[in-house]
């Protein structure tokens, strides 16, 4: 900021982004100083001494009001007018690109529902002024229309009223005044709401929106909050929360304004301090808290024995706005919600209220809370049709069947599909797990045989869709032989088979919820799906008001044995299978119900499962709900001796009520008869071992292996030959997405190949993108030109494109830590397609997408495409050009680093092909991303946590912690050292002293590969192995056996210390020293 004289106003210096405002203020200053004529009038041919003195004064004022980056433009100008005109020429470029940029920005500017109207109008008018400055005049009626279409839909009533006025009255000034008046009126109305200001809190609060289709919060600058355990969590936005409370003085509507949304917070919190600041009284006693004002009680809360008070809300609103918490009460509604597969609350209450099941009770603990697993796995629901008017009057009159889409992960027994059968009368469901679609007929035969055995008759009508698995000649002939009518839906009309469609949706939703809360790997989807089916059969349906189980068996279900899927379980060990002093129970995880032995299925790790009737459960909290799924550690001999069943095949999960107890002794159970199983999968039995056991597994061991990395196809033909239907479908969809991007960018046009011109080939490449936890984030296909056949000077000239160094990345993070900047990860989609191609290149049509009837034509490329020699250079020049246009400067030390200063706020960008890291303040980051979005299609990946194979974590001190655990695990697996012994030092201290003449390795390839991989790890995140790796790299040419053992020792050391992190920080500002 600059003050020209004591009484002069301050002015922000001119930079690359504020010329319009700066020009106006500078004109005012020159007018005030009586110097404006010096830049407006022509310079006299022979200026006198007085004129020259004033001209120097005007030039000095202008030069002192610009940033250093602008001095280069006017450094050699000798008059105020020349200086003014030079700055005007630079910043008022009336070219097409500037106009397009500003017009796009103007039309894209929209006000959010909770935005500030005054700031929004000012932003719109500033863009209009900038357009005028580059010669684009916008008429008043156009400005008025732009203002009206830029405000939220909630202003539609006002807009309709304004449209009724004569056109000549709709001036921009009138529109501005009316919009501002309406904004101020709403603001005052919000302030007058009951308790609106009382709960305007800076403490975190989280709730659900009343309208499930609307986002209940607006993205805002993230704030960091320290919670009770010392952890730092960040908010994702702010918003208004509405709910109702009930007190002795009636029902009160509560509005919480500016509530921070913190999804990591386990319960919702209100600030007592903020409440009292607004004039309310908060009265605490042993069991109760009361908030009141003017003798009226607005809010009451009761103690929940955990140092918190829970707000009592109006019953009608509890399901939408309530507080989540953990409860140890065995009859708590929330616990039953989890036991019954996250079924909706009304269905659970109906079970008890109408006495539809035995073995279930609910006490006064009715606060279920916001179930994050339901929100995550059920939020986006597709509309499904209402129930059909016709409903069968007896079991098997009509059965609905459908085959779910393939699952993303192969189950433990190699299954991909779920085949469902739903009885129309009872809604009783049975599922079968299939490896291939052609197994549908055999499972249909099993289903018919089993139901005939139960009811003494065959089903009358089978309803299915037109899928190929249902309409083959073999299945049609079979149904005719059985006298079964086969009803097919009209193609592309799933609503005609709405029962099955709805069943599949609810089944998959419950399966997702069960896996999500238990934090089980996806390969256990079959266990969760069969448990979900088992539970759904015991929950009431709307039309009949009874459970499917009761309608199917004429008996009420008993739910006394139902437990939370994935909870910790201690299974009783039979006397014959343990020593005298051994423990009598083994710890595992509850995975559902076994119908044949009428017991619980307890997972012990290492793909081993135990069936037991005598089990003790610890349902809350779940043992692994907040932990990452880690690799299974080695089990001792005991575990393997205890196992009766190896989990190579999913077992049936159906069982009868009342046959399981939790006591330590085994009691005989009552057999109520056979209930049909939910799946018919064979289970292999292991013979019992005669050896005595030596104990039980360690109390705390990790159960689950990390998801294995899938095999990526080498080309189009590999995709077509894939056996995994889900992966095949995903890879094909990824090629369609790539083709869509290519066509959208007009990458080529089909032409007849000119004679004498070389046509290069192309191929598909496939890559699975993983997140920091090793899970597949997306399937990526890329069409790559076979640029290796291009000739220098004919098909291309320059090819060099810089690549960011790891030194630059470390320095970038250190600077961000020191300046307390946020770092955001952005991915530019189809980046290379934005590069301009100056050479004439012809390419063959891509496999799988050859245009019918135009097979002889080739693609004449308009844009650079991956694989071309010049593609990387073209893209780097393009993105660099864009960033410089936005005001960034390219670093001389590393051309992949760009820097920018905005009013003293620094911002840095690292470019690695299509991956960008942006460091800056939240507001600046949002602005640059918005500008990039106007030129490129991009994906905002949020705060960086994984970049170029590096796990990046922000510590609570604001530093960055780097870790390459995933890469280390790849090296361990590649060199077959998963079972190797651990070591705590990377190199034997006596290594250099050893001078043995052991044999030289016959082939040094593996040695060189290992040293190269370790050198990469050492350079990026593990300097503790750098010395050892450098010593061993000297032996690359002729390594001996002891050198190879030393290399493997480093890998074993990394395996032992894989969790170590390199801390990047900067305790003080860097100073250049000699």
N, C-alpha and C positions, 0 to 999 in steps of 0.2 A: 504494500500500500504506500502511496506517495502523497504527501501534503505539500502543495506548491507554495503556499503562504500560510500564515498563521490562521487566517479566517477562510481559506479556500477549502472546498469539500475534497474528500479523498477519492481517488480513482484507481480501479484495478488495472494493472499494466496489461498492455495488449499481448495476447498470445495467439496461437493458431485457431482458437475456438470462440473468441469473444469479440470479434471485430465489430459486429453490428452495435452492441451496447457501448463498446469503447469509443466508436466513432461519434455516437450521439453525445456522450459525456465530454469528449474532447472538444467538440464543436461548442458546447456550452461554456467550457473554460476559456476558449479563445475569444468567444463573444464577450464574456465577462471581463477579460483583460484587454478588450478593444483591439484584438489581433486577427479576427476572423477574416478581414478583407485581404490579408496577406496570402491566404490559401484559396480565396474565392476569385479575386481579381487577377488580371494579367500582371506580370512583373514589368515595371517600367524599364525602358531601354537604358536610361541613365538615372538609377536610383540615387537619391540624396543620402546624406549621412544619417538623418533621422529615420528614413525608411530602412536602411541597412541595419541600424540598431534594433528596430522593432522586429525585423525579419529574423535576426539572430535569436532574439528573445522567444519568438514563436517556435523556431526550429528546436531550441533547447527544451521548451516545454514538451513538444511532441516526443523528442528523443528520450527524455527522462521518464516518459510514461509508456515505454514498451519494454518487454522482457528481453533478456540477452539474446534469445534465439531469433529475434526480429532485427537485431542491429545489423546483421550481415546484409540485409536488403537495402538499407538506406545509409550505409556507412560513408559512401562517397558522394552523397547528395549535398549541395552547397546552399540551397534555399529551402525555406519552409514549404513553399508550394511544390517544389520538386519532391521533397520528402513525403508530403501528404499524398501526392499523386502516385508515388511509387508504392506506398502502402496500400492505396486504393486499388491499384492494378493487381497487386498480389492477392488481396483478400476479397476483391469483388470480381473474380473471374466469371464472366458470363458465358461459360461454356456449357455444353449439353450435360456433361457428367455431373457438374455441380448442381444444375437445376434438377436433374433426376434424383440425385441424392437427397436434396432438401424436400422435394415433392413426396418421395417415398416416406421420409421421416414425418412429414406433416400429416399425410393420410393415415399413417400407422399409429399416430398419437391418440390414445384413448384414456379416458379417466376411469380409474377403478371405483368401485362402489363406495369405498371409504376414503377416496382421494380428496385432496384439497382443491376446491373449485378455483380459487384465486390463483394458485400456482399453476393449475392446468391451463387456464385462459392465458396467463402470462407466457407460458411455454409455446402455446399455439401462435400468439401474436409475434413472438420473437422469431419463429420460423418463417412467418409471413414477411416480416421485415427483411430477413436474410434473402428471401426469394426476390423481393423488390430490389435489393442491392445488386443482384446478379441479372437484373433485367426482366424478371418474370413478374408481371403485374397481375394481382389477383383482385377481382372486382368485389365490391361490398356484399352483393347477394351471395357470391360464392363463399366469402368468409363467414357469413351468417349461417349458411348451410353446413359448412365444416364444423363450426362450433356445436351445432345441434346434433350432428351425427357422432360426435366424439364423446358425448356424455353417456352414463350408464342407462340401461333400459328403465330403471325406476323413475327417470325423468320424462317418460313417454307422455304422461298426462299433461305436463306443462308444454311439451312440444306440440301436442295436438291442439291445445288452446292457442298457441302462437301461430300455428298454421292457418287458423281461422281468420287471422288478421289480413288486411290488404297487404299486398307484396311491398308496396312502397314504404310501409311502416316497419318492415323487418330489417332494420339496420343492424350492423354489428354492435353498435352501442346499446341498442335496446336488448338484443340477445344477451350481451354480457351482463347487463343490469338484472334482467329477469332470472338468469341462471344463478347469479350471485345471491339475489334475494331468496331464491328457493333453497340454496345451499345453507344460508344463514338460518332460515326458518327451521330446517331439519336439525341443524346443529343445536339450536335452542330447545327443540322438542326432545332430543336425546338427553340433554342435560336435566330435563324435568322428570325423567322417568324415576319411578320408585327405586331408591338405592343405587341409581346409575353412578353417581359420583362416589358413593360410599365404597364401591368395589373397584374403583379405577386404580388398579394395583400394578406395581412393577414386579410383583412376585408371580411366578409361573402359575398358570391355570390352564387346564386342558379339558375339553368337552367335545361333544358331538353337535353338529349343526342340526337344527330342526328339520331343514329340508335336505334330504339325503342326496339330492342331485346337485347341491351347491357346495362349493368349498367354503368352509366356515371361517377361514382366516385369510388375510392378505399377506403376501411375502413382504418382509420388512428387514431392515438391518438386523443381523443376528446379534443377540446379546448372550453373554456367557454367565452362567450362574453356578455357584459352588453349592453342592447339595451336602446332606448330612455326613456322607461317608468321605467327603473331601474331593469327590470327582467333579469335573467341570463339564457341564452340558450346555448345548447351544439351542436357542430358540429358532423356529423355522418361520415365524410370522406372528402377527397380532390380529385380533378380531373381536367381535362382540359375541357374548354368550348369553342366551336367554334361558331362564328356567323359573319354576315356581316353587315357593316354599309354603308350608302350612304351619301356622302357629295358633296360639289361643286367640289371637286377634284376627284370624282369617287367612285367606290365601293371598299371597303377594307375588306379583310379577317382578322378577329380578333381572336386571341387565348389567352384565360386567363389560365394561369398555376397555379397550386396549389390553385385553388379556393375552398373555404370551402363550404360544403353542409350543410345548416341549414334549414330543412323543416319547423321549427316553424317561420321563418322570413317571414313577409307578403309581402315584396318586395325585389328585388335584388339590391345590393349596390356595387358600385365601390369606391375605395379609391383614393381621389385626391392626398393625400400625396404620395402614391406609384407611381402614374403616374408622378408626378413632380420629384421624386427621380431618374427616369430613363431618365431625360432630355427632357421630353415633357412639353409644355406650356399649361396651362389651363386658359382660359380667360372667366370670367363671366360678364354678364351684366343683365339687368332687366329681360329679357325673354329668354335668350339663353346662352348656354355654348359651347365653342369650344376647342377641344384638337388638338394640332398641333405640328409638328416638321419639321425643315428644310423647312418652308413655305408651308408644305403640311398639309391639314386638314384631320385627320384620323377619327374624331368622333365629332358629333354634338348632343346636347341635348337641349330640350325645357322645360321651367318651366311648372309644372302642378298645380300651385297654392296650393301646399301642402309642401312647403319648399324643394322640390326635383326637380331634372331635369331628364327628361326621354330621354334615348338614342334613336336617330332616326336610325332604322335599315332598311336594304334592304327589300323591300316588299316581295320578295320570301321567306325570312327567318323568317318573322314575326310570322308565325304560330308555328314555332319550338323554337324560341329563343326570347322571348319577356318579358316584364315586367308587372307583375300583380299589379293592384292598384284599389282602390275604386273610382268610379266616380259618381257624382250626376247628370250627364246629362241624361235626360229621353230618348234620342235617341242614347245613347252610344251602341256600338256593344257588349261590355261585358254584359251590362244590358239585351239586347235582348237575348244574349246567355243564361242567367239565366232564363229569362221569358219563353223561348221556350224549357225548359227542358234540357239544356246543349247540344243542337244540334250542330253539327260541323259548323264551321264558313262559309265554302263555301256554305252550304245550305241556311244559313241566308242571305248571300250576294246575292244569286241567287233569293231569294224572291223579293228583292228590284230591282235588276238589270233587271230582266225580267218581273217585275210588276205582280207577281203571286198572290199577296195578297194586300188588302187594309189595311189602318190603321197602317202601319209600315214605319218608316223613319230612315235613318242612317245619322249621321252627320260626321264631320271630326275626331271624337274621335274613331279611329280604333284599338287602342291597347287593345287587349283582355287580354293578360297575360296568365301565366301558371295557368290553372284552376285546383286546387288541387283535387276537387271533381271528375273531369273527369279522372285525373290521377289515383286516388284511385279506381275508380269504372269501368274504361274501359281499364286499361292498359293491362291486360292479356287477349287478345282476341284469341279465337280459330279460325282456318281458316275455312271459309265458302265458298261453291262453287259459281261460277259465275252465273249470271242470266241464266235461261233456254232459249234456242233458241226460243221456242214457247211462245207466249203470247196471251192471249185471246183478242178478238176484241170488246167485249161488256161486260157490267157488268153482273155478275152471270153466265157467260159461264163456269168459273172454279173458285172454292173457295177452299182455303187451310185452313185446320184446324189442331190444335195441342193442347195438354193439357200440360201445364208447370209442371215441378216437384213441389211437395208440398213446400209451403213456410215455412221458419223456425219458424214463429210465427203465431198464429191464429189471423186473423183480428178482428176488433172490433165486427163484426157480426158473427164471428165463421167460416170464410172461410179459405181454405187452397190452393185452386187451381185457376189458371187462364186458361180459355178456350178461344182460339183465333180463329177468322174467318177472313181471308184475301182474299179480292176479287182480282183475278189475273190481271184483266184489269186495275183497278184503284189503286190497293194496299190499298184501304180503309179498315180499320180494325175495328172490334168490339170485345169486350171482355166480358166474363161472369165470375162471381166469384162463385165458387162451394165449398160446404162443403165436398162432397164425389165424387168419380169418377163416380158413377152410375147415377149422375145427367146430364151426357153429352147428353143423348138422349132427355130429356125434353128441354134442352137449344137449341139443334139443331132444334127441332120442333118450338120453339119460333123464332129462326133466320129465318127459311124458311117462316113462316107465315108473319113476318114483311117485309122481302124483297119482297115477292109476293105482299103484299099490296102496296109497293112503286113502283115496276116496272111492276106489272101486269103479272108476269111470275115467274116460279120456277127456281132455279139454275139448271144447266145442269149436272155439274160434281163436286163431292166432293172428294178432295184428302187429305188423312191422313196417318198416320203411322199404324203399325200393333198392336198398343196398344189394350189391352183387352177391353177398353171402346169403341172402334170403331168397333169391329168385332163380337159382340154378335148377336145372331139370331134375337132378337127384333129390333135392329137398322138396320140390313140388310133387314128385311121384310118391315120396314117402308120406306127405301130408294127405294125399288122396287115398292111399292105402289105409291110413288110420281114420279116414272119414272126418278130417279136420278142415274147416273152412279157413282159408288164408286170405286175410284182408290186407291190402297194400295201400299205403298212402300215395297221394298224387306226388310226382317228382317235385322236389324243392318246396314241399309243404309240410314241414315237420310238425306244424300245429295239429295235424290230423292224428299224430301219434304223441299227443301232448303228455299223456301219462308217463310214457317211457322217457321222453325228453326231460320232463320235470324230475323224474327219479334220478336220471343221470346227473342232472345239475346238483340236486341236493346231496347225492352220494359223493360226488367229487368235492363239493364244498366241505362236507363233514370230514372227508379224508384229508383234505388240506389242513383243516383246523387241528385234527388229531396229530398230524405230523409236525405242524408248526409249533404247537404248544410243547410237545415232547422233544422237539429239536432232533428228530430222527432223520437219518439220511433218506433221500427219496426212494432208494431201492426197497424200503419197507412199505411202499404204497399199498401192496396187496394185503398185508396184515391190517393196515389201517382201513382199507376199503371193506374187508370182511367184518371187521369190528363195527364199522359204520352201518353196514346192512343189518347186522345183529341188533344194534341199538334202535335203528329206525323201525324195525318190525315191532318194537315194544313201546313205541310212542304213538299217541292218538292222531288220527286223521280227522279233518273237518267234517266230511260228509256223513260219516257214521257215528262219530263221537266216541269211538272205541279204538283200541289198538289193533293193528293188522294181526298180531299174534292171537288175540282173543277171537277175532272173526275167523281165523284159519283153524284154530285148535279147539275152540269153545272153552278155553280156560284163560283166566286173567294171568298176565305175566307177573313173576315175582322178581323184583329188582334189588333184593337185599344183597346180592353178590356183585352188583355192578361197581366197578372201580374206575379211576381215572386212567385212561390209556397213557402209557409211558411213565407211570409213576414208579417209585422205588418199591421193590418187593423182596421179601425174604422168604424163600421156599424151604420147606422142611426136608431134611435129608434122612432117608430111611436108615435104620440101624445097620442093615447089611452093607451100606455104602459109606460108612464112616468109622473111624477109629474111636476107641473108648473116650479119649480126651479131646476129640475133635469137636468143632462147633456143630450145632444141630441144624443150622440154617445157612443157606448160601444167598448172597445178594445178587439181584438181577433187575431187569426192567420188565414190567408187565406189558405184554403185547396182545392181549385178547383172550379168547375163550376156546377151549377144545371140547368139541361135542362128544367125541367117541369115548374119551376117558373121563369126561365131565370134570375137567380141571382147568386150571389157569395155565396159560402159556407164558413162561418166564424166560426172557432172553439173557444169556450169560456171557455174551461176547463171542468173537471168533466164529460167527455163524452157527452157534450152538444154542439150542433151546431146550428147556426142561418143562415137563408137564407135571403139575402138582396140584393137589386139592387143598393142602394145608399151607396157607400163605399168609404172611403178615404184610400189610400194605402201609406205606407212608405216602399219602396222597398230596400233601401240601407242605413245602413247595416241591415241584418236580425237580428231580436231581440234575437234569441237563438242560432245563428250559432256558437258562441264561449263559450256557457255555457253548463254545464251538464244538462241533463234532470232531473229535481228535482220533488219531490213528490208534487202533487197538494195541495195547501193550501185550507182551508175552504173558500168557497165563501159565500158572504152575500146573503140575500134573493133576492136582485135585479137581480142577474145573472139568477137565476132559473125562475124568472118571465119573463125575456126577451126571454127565449128560446122557439122557435117554434117547434124545431125538436130535438129529442134525438137520438144520434148517436149509435143506436143499430144495424142499417143496413146501409151498404154503399149505397149511392144514385147514380142515373145516373148522369154522368158528361157531357153529351152532351148539347150543347146550340147553339143558332143562333147568328150570328154577329150583332153588333150594338144595342143590346137591353139593355145594361148596361151603366150607366154613373156614374161619381164620384161626382156629385154635391149634395148639401145638400137637394135640393128639389126633389121630385119624379116626373119624366116626363113620359108621355106615350111612349111606345117603339113600334117600327115597328116589325110586325111579318112576317118573311120571309118564314114561312112554317115549317114543321116538319123535323128535321134531326133525323136519327136513333140514338138511345142511344148507348153508349158504354157498358152498362151493364143493365140488367133488374132485379134490386134488389128492392124489396118492401121496402118502408120507412114508419115507423109508425109516424103518425101525433099526436101531443098533442093538446088538446083543449086549447084555450086561457084563461088565468086566468083573472078574473074580478078585482083582487086586484091591487091597485096602488103600484108602485115601490117606493123605498126609496133612490134611487141613483144608481150609477154604481159601478162596482167592483173596487178594488184598482188599481192604475195605474200600479204597478209592482207586478204581482203575477206569480208564477210558474205554467206552464200549464200541465206538463206531469208527470205521475206516473212512479216510477222506475219499470223496468221489474220484474215481479213476478218470484220467483224461481219455477222451474218446479218440478213436482212430479216425483221422481226417482223410477224406477221399483224395486221391491223387488227380482225378480228372472227372469229366462228365460221365464216362462209362462206369467208373467206380461207384458213382451215385446211383446209377440205374441198377447196379448189381447188389446194392446194400440189402441185407436181411432185416435190419432193424427198421420197421416201418416208420417209427416216429422220427428217427434221424434222417431217413431218406426224405420224408416230407419236409423237414426243416431245411435241408440243404437245397431242395428244389425251390422252396419258397424264397430262400436267400438269393438264388439266381434270378428269380422273377423280380425281386426288389432291386437288384443291380441293373437289370435290363430297364426297369422303370426309370431309374436315375439316368441311365445313358440316353434314353429316349427324351426325357424331360430336358436334358442339357443339349439336345440336338447334336450329339457327339459325332454322328456320321450321316451320310445319305447314301442310299444304294445306287450304284452306277455300273455301267458295263465297263469292265477293266480295259483301259487304253493299251494299245499294243506298245510293247517296249517298256512298260512300267512293271516293276516288281511288286507282287502282292505278298505281303507278309502274313503269317498265320496268327492264330490266337488260341488261347486255351483258358479253361476255368481253373481257378485256384480256390481252395477252401481252407478256412481257418476258424477254429472255435475260439471265441474270446472269453477269457476267464476273469472273474473278479479277484479281489485280494484273498478270498477264502478258498479259491480253487474251484468255485462253482461256475458252470457255463453261463455267461452273461448274454451272449447271442451267437448265432451261426452266421458267419460272414462269407459270402462268395464274391469273387472279384474276377472280372474278365481282363485278361492280361494279353497284350500284344507280344508276339514272339520277336522282340526287338533285336535278338541276337543275329538276325538275318539282315539287319540294316547295314548299309555301307556308309562310312564317313565321307562327307563331301557331297554325297548323292541324296541320302535319306535324312541326314542330320549334319549339324555343324558342332555347336557347343553343347556339352552335356553336364558340366560340373554343377553340383548342387551341394551346399554345405550341410553338415550334420552336427547337431549340438553335442558338445562334449560333456562328460560327467562332471568335469571340473566346473563348467558353467552351471550345471544343475545344482551342485552343492553350494556354489556362491549365491545363486538365485535364492535358494531356500534360507541361507544364512542371512541375506539381506532382508528377506520377508520376516524372519524371526526378530531381527534387530529393530525393524521399523513397525513391528506388530501389524503386518499386512496379512489379509486372508489370501489363500491360494486356491483358485478354481481351475478345474480340468474341463476342457472343451474339446470335442471331437468334430472336425469338419467332415461332413459326409461327401463321398466321391470327390475328394479334394483335387486329384489330378485332372478331373474333367473341366476344371475352371481355368487351367493353363491354356494360353493361346498357342496354337500350332502354326508355325510359319512355313513349315515344309509341306510338300505334297506327299501324302502317305496313303496307300491302299492296303486294306486288310480283309481277310476272308470273313464270312459271316460266322457268328458264334454257334457252337454245337448246341442243339436243342432248340434253337431259335432261328433256323433258316427259313426265310420267307417263302411260303408256298407259291409256285409259279415263277419265282425269281431266283431260282437256285444258281443260275449262272452269274449273277451279279455279285459285286463285292462292295465293301464299305469304304467310301472315301472319307477319311477322318477330318472333321472340322476342329476337334479339340484334342488335346494331348490325352493319352490313355495310358494306364499302368502298363509297364513293360517296354514302352518306347524309350529309346536312349535319351531323348531330350525331355521326357515327361516331368521328371523330378525338378529339373532346372526351371521349366516353364511354370510349375506350380509355386516354387519358392519365389520367383520374381513376382508372380501375381499376388501372393499374400503379403510380400514385402511392400509392394506398391500400395495395397489397401491400408496397411498399418501406417505407412508414412503419410498417406492422405488424411488419416485420423489424427495426425500430430505426433506420431512416434518417431524416434530416431533409431537407426540401426547401429548396433554396437560395432566398433572397429575391432574389438578383441575377439568377438564371436558373432558372425553375421546371422546366427539363429536367435540372437537376443535383441529385443527391442525395448526401448525405455521411453518414458513420457512423464512429464511433471505437470500436474494440474493444480494451480493455486497452492503450490507447496506440497501437494499430495503425490508422492511418486507412484508410478505403476510400471510393471515390467511384464514382458511376454516372452516366453520361450516357444519356439516353433520346432517341432520334430515331425516332419512330413505333415500328417493331418491331425496330430495331437498338439494342442496348445495348453500351456500353463500360464495363467494370468494371476499376477500378484498385485494387490491393491486394496483400497478401501471398498466395502461392499457396494456403495453407490457408484463408484467409478467403474467397478467390474461390471455391474449391470448395464451401465451406459455403453461400454465398449462391446459387450455381448449383443446388445440391441443393434448397434451399428453393424456388427459383423453379420447378424441375421438378415439385414437388408441386402447383403450381397451373396451370402452363402447359406446353404442348409446345414445346420449344425445341431449337435446334441450337447446340452449342458449337463455334465456329469457331476456337478456339485463340487464340494470341497474335496481336494485331491486326497486319495487314499491308496492309489495304485497307479504307477506310471513307469512305462518301459520295463516292466517286470520287477519293479521295486515297490514294496509296501511302505507307504509314507503315513506316519501317524503324528498328529499334533499333540504335544504334551500339555499338561496343565500350566506349565511355566511359559508356554508359547513357542517352545523350540520344536524342531522336527526330528523324529526318530525314524531311521531307515533300516529296513530289514528285507532280506531276500530268502525267506524261508522256503517259498515255493521253488525257487531256482535250486536251492540246496537239496531239496527233496528230489528234484529231477536228476541231479548229479549222483545222489546216493543210489537211486534206482537204476540209472544208466550203467553204473559200474558195479552193480549187484552187491551192494554193501548194506542192505536193509537190516540184515541180521548181525552185522559186525559189532564187536565189542566197543563200548564208549571209551574215550580218552579225554583228559582234561588239558593236554598241552599239544600244540600242533606239530611239534618236531621233537624227536629224541635229542636231548642235550649232547649226547655223545656221537651224533650222526657224523659230524665233520671229522671226528677222530678215528672213525672206522675206515680201515683201508683194505678191506677184504677183496680178494680177486674173484668175486662171484661172477657168474656168466652174464654177458651182455644179452639183453632181450633180443630175440630173433626178429621182432617187429616193434617199431617204436610208435606206431600209429595211435594206439590206445593211450600211451603215456603222454604223447603230445596233446591229444584231445583233453585229457584230464587236467594237465597243467594249464592249458588255455582257458578252460572253464573256471579253474581256481583263480587264475589271474584276473578274470573278469569280476569274480566275487570280491577279491581283495581290493580292486580298484574302486568299486562302487560302495560297498558297505562294511567290509571286514578287513581293515588295515592290520588287525592282529595276526593275520596269516601272511601278510605281504613279504616279510623277510624269508619265511620258509619257502614260499612259492618261488621267489626270485632265485634262491639257492638251487632249487630243483630244476628251474628252467634252464640252467646252465648245462644240464645233462640231457637235453632234448635229442641231441644227435645220437648218442650211444648210451642210453640208460641201462643200468644194471638192475638186478633183482632187488637189491636193497633200496635203490632209488624208487622203484615202483612201490615197494612197501611203505616208503616215506610219504609218497603221494597219497596212498590209501589212508595213511595215518591222519593226514590233514583232513581228508573227507570224513573220517570217523570223528575227528575233533569238531568239525562243522555239524555233524549229526548230533553230537552231545550238546552243542551250544547254539543250536539253530534259532533259539528265541532271542539271542543277543541282538541289540540294536545300536546303530551308530547315531549319536546325538549330534545334530547340526544346530549350532547356536552362534550368537555373536554377543558377547557380554558388553562390549563397548564399540563405539564407532571406529571403523578401520582407519588407520593412519599409514600413509606411505612412508616407509623408512628405507634407508640405504642398505 
